[in-house]
């Protein structure tokens, strides 16, 4: 599977505290769901056990919105990260 990143997604990855590897893993093995504008969403929880913006969290959830350009070739549009 090929995962490419839109520049907007790369900015959100850095801003929201996730990694490109976590995004690839989310697309590869996360929960898949339909999203707006014909896109596909992927969601996956990761063990975090770390600090984010001054608070400690055990879990990080990565949510990815992507477009399938060709079979098994994804363009990641944006990334949302939740900590809980």
N, C-alpha and C positions, 0 to 999 in steps of 0.2 A: 504494500500500500504506500502511496506517495502522499505526503502531507506538505502543502506549501502554505506560506503565511502572507497575508495581505499586510502592508505596512501598518495599518490601523491595529491589527491583531498583535503585532510585535510590540507596539507601544503599550497596549493594554496588558500584555503578559508581564512586562517590566513593572508597570504601574501597580498591578494588582497582586504581585508576589507569587507568581507561578513560574514554571519553566517550559521551554519548548518540548522537552522530553515528557513532561506531564501532559501537555496538550496532545502530543502524538499518542500517548498511552490512552488518553480519554477517547480519542477518535477511534483507536484500534479496538478497545475492549470496554468502553463505557456504555451506559444505557443510551439507547437511541430514541429520539422523539421528533415529531414534526414541528417545524418552526415557521414563522412568518416568511412571506415572500418566496415560498418554495424551497427554503433552506432546511437543513437538518441540524438538530441539536443533539449534543452528546453530553452526558453527565457522569462523573465518576468521583467517588470519595477516596481520599488519600489519608493515611495516618500522618499527622503533622507534629504533634507534641512540641510545638514551638511558640515563639512570640511573634505577634503581628500587631504593629502600631501600639505597643505598650501593654498588650494583653496576651495571656497564654491561652492557646487553643489546642485540643487534642486532634481535631479533624479539619482538613481542608477539602472543600468541594470545588472541582473545576468543571465549569460549564462552557462548552465550545459551540459556536454557531458557524456552520460551514456550508459550502456549495460543492456538490459533486460535479467536477468538470468532465471527467471521463470515469468509466468504471474503475473503482479503487484509487481514484486521484481526487483529493480534497483540497479546496482552497479555504483556509480558516479566515473568517471575516472578523470575528471578535471573540473575546474570552472574558468570562466573569468568574471571579473567585469568591467563595464564601468561606468564612471560618466559624466553626462552632465546636 
